[in-house]
Every structure is written in C-alpha cells, then in structure tokens.
Amino acid sequence: MTKSTRLRTGTTLVIAATLIGLLWVSSTFAGTRIYVQIAPPVPIVETVPVAPSPAHVWIAGYHRWDGRVYVWVPGHYVVPPHAHWHWVAGHWSHHHAHGYYWVEGHWRH
C-alpha cells in the first residue's frame, strides 16, 4: 500500500467516524428533554381570526422557553399535511422531580 493510499484510507476512516459520531449525538439530543424550574405562564387568550380557507386549521399560541424566560408564540393558521388530520396541541407537562418540559404538538390521523 502506498503512502497516498494509506492517507486516503485514513482520511476516509476519520470522516466516516465523524459522521457516525454526529448521527449518534444528534439522535441523543433529539430525545433530550429540557426541564424548566419555573412554571409556564397561563396561556394568553387569543382572538382567532377568520380562517383563510375551509382547509386551514388554527394552531393555538403557546409559551416557549428561550433559555431565560418564557416567550409567547402567537397562534396561526396552517393547512394540514393530509386531509382529515387534526392537530394535537403541544403542552407543558410537569415532572415532580425535574420541573416542566415541553411536549411538542403534532398531527394525528
């Protein structure tokens, strides 16, 4: 094996190991909950405007944690990804030992 072949093989192995590591890290963090010790504020009562079309669904606003404080994310209309799907709203859940964590909203059929 020549020096340039060994170098290419070594470089390929380093790149492959890095990609595998990145995939592992991203999948690990994807399931990680961020706990907040401060309870979320009461949701703001929004006035829901008229839908742009009969196909649009209202996604209610919510408080998100920005790392320091809760920030209100206003509600908005969206078109479901498929006919007859409905939105299950995200919500803050409480763990007795760790605090509050966000459960993402999602589409259900």
C-alpha positions as CSV (number, residue, x, y, z in Angstrom):
1,M,0.0,0.0,0.0
2,T,1.5,3.4,-1.0
3,K,1.7,6.3,1.3
4,S,-1.0,8.2,-0.6
5,T,-3.4,5.2,-0.5
6,R,-2.9,4.9,3.3
7,L,-3.5,8.7,3.7
8,R,-6.8,8.5,1.6
9,T,-7.9,5.4,3.6
10,G,-7.1,7.1,6.9
11,T,-8.9,10.3,5.9
12,T,-11.9,8.3,4.8
13,L,-12.0,6.4,8.1
14,V,-11.8,9.7,10.1
15,I,-14.6,11.2,8.0
16,A,-16.8,8.1,8.5
17,A,-16.2,8.1,12.2
18,T,-17.0,11.8,12.5
19,L,-20.3,11.3,10.6
20,I,-21.3,8.3,12.8
21,G,-20.5,10.4,15.8
22,L,-22.6,13.3,14.6
23,L,-25.5,11.0,13.9
24,W,-25.2,9.5,17.4
25,V,-25.0,12.9,19.0
26,S,-28.0,14.3,17.1
27,S,-30.2,11.3,17.9
28,T,-29.2,11.5,21.5
29,F,-30.2,15.2,21.7
30,A,-33.4,14.7,19.7
31,G,-34.8,12.7,22.7
32,T,-33.5,15.0,25.4
33,R,-35.9,17.0,27.5
34,I,-35.1,20.4,28.7
35,Y,-36.5,21.0,32.2
36,V,-37.5,24.4,33.4
37,Q,-37.9,25.0,37.1
38,I,-40.3,27.9,36.6
39,A,-43.9,27.1,35.8
40,P,-45.1,28.4,32.4
41,P,-47.5,31.4,32.5
42,V,-51.2,30.9,31.8
43,P,-51.7,30.8,28.1
44,I,-52.8,34.1,26.5
45,V,-56.4,34.2,25.3
46,E,-56.2,34.8,21.6
47,T,-58.9,36.2,19.3
48,V,-59.0,33.6,16.5
49,P,-59.3,35.4,13.1
50,V,-61.4,34.1,10.3
51,A,-59.7,31.2,8.5
52,P,-58.1,32.0,5.1
53,S,-60.0,29.0,3.7
54,P,-62.1,26.0,4.9
55,A,-58.9,23.8,4.6
56,H,-57.0,25.9,7.2
57,V,-56.7,24.8,10.9
58,W,-55.9,27.1,13.8
59,I,-52.8,26.2,15.8
60,A,-53.1,28.0,19.1
61,G,-50.3,30.1,20.6
62,Y,-48.1,28.9,23.4
63,H,-45.3,29.9,25.7
64,R,-41.9,28.6,24.7
65,W,-38.8,28.7,26.9
66,D,-35.9,30.7,25.4
67,G,-33.3,29.6,28.0
68,R,-34.0,32.6,30.3
69,V,-37.7,33.4,30.2
70,Y,-41.0,32.3,28.6
71,V,-41.8,33.9,25.3
72,W,-45.3,33.9,23.7
73,V,-45.5,32.4,20.2
74,P,-48.8,33.6,18.6
75,G,-51.3,31.2,17.1
76,H,-51.6,30.9,13.3
77,Y,-53.4,29.0,10.6
78,V,-51.9,26.1,8.6
79,V,-53.2,23.6,6.1
80,P,-52.9,20.0,7.5
81,P,-50.4,17.8,5.7
82,H,-53.2,15.4,4.8
83,A,-57.0,15.6,4.6
84,H,-58.8,14.7,7.8
85,W,-55.8,15.0,10.0
86,H,-56.2,17.1,13.2
87,W,-53.7,19.0,15.3
88,V,-52.8,17.8,18.8
89,A,-51.7,20.9,20.6
90,G,-48.3,21.0,22.4
91,H,-48.3,21.5,26.1
92,W,-46.1,21.9,29.2
93,S,-46.0,18.8,31.4
94,H,-44.7,18.6,34.9
95,H,-42.2,16.1,36.3
96,H,-42.3,16.0,40.1
97,A,-38.5,15.8,40.5
98,H,-37.2,17.8,37.5
99,G,-39.7,20.6,36.6
100,Y,-41.6,21.4,33.5
101,Y,-40.9,20.2,30.0
102,W,-42.4,20.9,26.6
103,V,-44.3,18.2,24.7
104,E,-44.4,19.1,21.0
105,G,-47.6,19.4,19.1
106,H,-48.2,17.0,16.2
107,W,-50.6,15.9,13.5
108,R,-52.8,12.9,14.1
109,H,-54.9,11.0,11.6
